[in-house]
Amino acid sequence: MSGKASVELKVLGKALVWSLFLCIVTATFVYFTGIRETLLPTLGKLIIILTVFGAGCAVSRHYGSKGLVRGMTMGLAFFILMLIATFGLQPELINFKSFLSMLAITVTAGGLGGILGIGLSEV
């Protein structure tokens, strides 16, 4: 495996772990407080935005170039993994509107994170 692929895979793995961690923290917070459960879809999207943004930022910061493309690629990879997991666990949740909105969210968040990562790089 080349060095390029290993960086993307490491960052993608970290993003998935952070996403899972933030989901557990959010679910625990909602369970033990008076926050309504109807906020969970919004909080879930916010978690996805934060983790994909961070992944795009980390990858482009590592390379120091092509931040938009690298960030959008991370967003697309994250989306594909989420889509595969949804097909395996609850395929009835997938419809065209949610498919397009989540694709737009992940690719946009990754691209914006990639742009920020270029500004933070030391290369």
N, C-alpha and C positions, 0 to 999 in steps of 0.2 A: 504494500500500500504506500502511495506517495505521501510526502509530508503535507501537501495541500489537503488531501482528503482527510487526513487524520485531524487537522485543526478544525475543519468543518464538523466532523463527526463528534469530536470532543465538545465543541460549543453546543451542538444540537443536543447531545446527551445532557449537558448541564442545564440547558434551557428546559428540557423535559422534566428534569428533577426539580428545578425551581418552580415550574408550573404546578407540579404535583404537590410540592410543599406549600405553595401559596393557596392552592385549593383546599388542602387540609386545614390550614390556619383559618381561612375564610369560613369554611363550614363549621369549624369549632366556634368561631366568633359569633356567627349567626345563631347557632344552637343555644349558646349560653347568654345571649343578650336579647333585647326586645326587637331586634331588626327583623323586618318581614322577610319571609323566604322568597317573595316575588322579586327581590333584588338580586337573587343568585345568578340569573342569566346575564345581567349587566356586570356584576362583579366577575363573572367568568370571562366575559369579553375583555374586561380591564386587565385581568391576569394574563390573558393571551397577548394583549398588546404590550404589556410590560416585558414579558419574557422574550417575545420575538424581537422587540426593540433592542433589548439587551444582547440577544444573540447576534443580530446584525451589527451592532456596535462593536462587539468583541471580535468578530471575524474581520471586519474592515480595519479595526485598530491594529490587529496583528499584522495584516498585509500592508496597510498604509496606502492602498490604491484601489480603485474601482469600488468604492464604498456602496454606491447605489445598487450596482449589479450584485455584489456579494451579499448585501443585506436582503435584497429581494429574493435571492436564491435561498437564503436561510429561511425566510418567510414561507416560500413555496415548499421547502422540505418539511418544515413544521406542519404546514397545512396538509401535506400528503400523509404524514404520520398520523395526524388527527383523523383524517378521513378513513384511513385503514382501520384505526382503532374503533371508530364509530360504526363502520361496516361490520366489524367483528362483534361488537357489544350490543348496539342498538341501531340497526339499519333503518328502523322506522322514523328516526329523528332527522334523517336526511331528506331535504326537499330542495328544489332549485333555488329558492330565495335564500335559504340559510347557507347553501353551498356558495353562492356568489358573494354574499356579504362576508362570510368568513374568509374566503379567498382574498377579497379586497382588503380586509382588515389585516391579515397576516402579511401580505405582500407590501402593503403601505407601511406598516409598522417596521418591518424588516428593512425596507428601503430608507426610511427616515433614520433608523438606528445606524445603518451603514454610512449615511452621510455624516452623522455625528462622530462615528468612529474614525473617519478620516481626519476630522479636526482634532481628535484626541491622540492620534498616532504620533509616534516620535520618529518615524522614518523619513 
